[in-house]
Amino acid sequence: MESLPALFFILSSLRLVLCDSAAVGVNYGRLANNLPPPPQVVQLLNQQGITKVKLYDTDSTVLSALSGSGISVTVSLPNEQLSDAAADPSFTDEWLQSNVLGYHPNTLIEAIAVGNEVFVDPNDTTPFLVPAMKNMYASLVKFGAEASIKVSSPIALSALESSYPSSSGAFKSDLTESVIKPLLNFLKQTDSFLMMNVYPFFAYSANSDTISSDYALFRDNTGVTDPNNGLVYKSLFEAQMDAVFAAMDALGFGDVKMVVSETGWPSKGDEDEIGAGLETAAAYNGNLVRRVLGGNGTPLRPEEPLNVYLFALFNENGKPGPTSERNYGLFYPNEQKVYDISLTLQSTNNDGGGVLGQTWCMASGDHHDEKKLREALDYVCDEGGVDCSWIQPGGECYDPADSVVAQASLAFNRYYQMNGRRGGTCYFGGAAYVVTQSPNFGDCEFW
């Protein structure tokens, strides 16, 4: 049996490897009354090839279920305990012993998120943040676990005062001296990383008249050029990340790494939540995974791999707020996919990967470039081996009232089914997406 110090050294080395390579994890929230039990959830995570998960607490049933799974875990100290953690080192000693060290290393706890989006907490817990993080780290040192478990805190993108263009990124002036600089200094001194919650959905929904959906959803687009440094951005996500990097650079902390602790797109929303929907959620998350696992960083930090946690594993019916808040999940509580995307590099590249049960291919109605849609349709009908006579004049499924989206959906889906629903056969440069609920095309149910 390895000695405890040797084991911690091995785990620490593994963490360094994980942090220096691209990775996609998932947030496992539990604000719902209809979720499967934790052991069943761990089976789901393993089935999907998910090796990193972030929790919003330290629930014993969840941590026990994750024991021996090989899944790396980030646990969280809730905001309401920040003041106690900041005031008394014995509190973090006891919290760590009860909630972390009792499970680690059988449960591979790699980080502690101290608080969550503290700067927007209505209970004004910001002054407690850095002192609580320092006490938590001191407790880790006391128990010899600081090499294998990092300490950080998820920050909302609203902590930025300026984010456009990316090169002008700056933190809010009222936060900079009081908490941002001490936070970044702590992260640097402890060789940790900044956690950022990055949601292009919010920016797009509020500015859909000026932000193209292709830019927000990682689809083909001409890009946005930063006038200050000439860097070209092909996605809003990368532009937002680089705004944070620029803000850190401006304060002299350009060597602090970043993990995107939350990002996602809702599959359903209220009428005023522009952009929320199944196809946009599938496009954003699917293309994001492909982008992250494809390697390379952002234009400002091209050599730094992306580390991202998708939000969230399940739709959570207990979350308050707009409809979107309850519809960020990759899965329904019955473990069926809300939409089908690949979550691992193997399944994005593997001919047979990533499909659970019956799925269908739909053309994206949000894809505003009709020319590209028609080009993809022409490919399927001419080179893809699909006989499209049935959607042409005189064909059994031809309707002159049909839009090109409806015609393309019929053709794309036939191509997808003919090719065994293999990964990559329902993409067409972002013009199509996979669904797990049977679409209604009337009598044209050829699948």
Buried (B, 14 or more C-beta within 10 A) or exposed (E): EEEEEEEBBEBBEBBEEBBEEBBBBBBBBBBBEEBBEBEEBBBBBEEBBBBBBBBBBBBEEBBBBBBEBEBBBBBBBBBEBBBBBBEEBEBBBEBBEEBBBBBBBEBBBBBBBBBBBBBEBEEEBBBBBBBBBBBBBBBBEBBEBBBBBBBBBBBBBEBBBBBBBBBBBBBBEEBBEEBBBBBBBBBBEBEBBBBBBBBBBBBBBBEEEEBBBBBBBBBEBEBBEBEEEEBEBBBBBBBBBBBBBBBBBBBEBEEBBBBBBBBBBBBBBEEEBBBBBBBBBBBBBBBBBBBBBEEBBBBBBEEBBBBBBBBBBBBBBEBEEBEBBBBBBBBEBEBEBBBBBBBBBEBBBBEEBBBEEEBBBBBBBBBEBEEBBBEBBEBBBEEBEBEBEBBEEEBEBBEEEBEBBBBBBBBBBBBBBBBEBBBBBBBBBBBBBBBBEEBEBEEBEEB
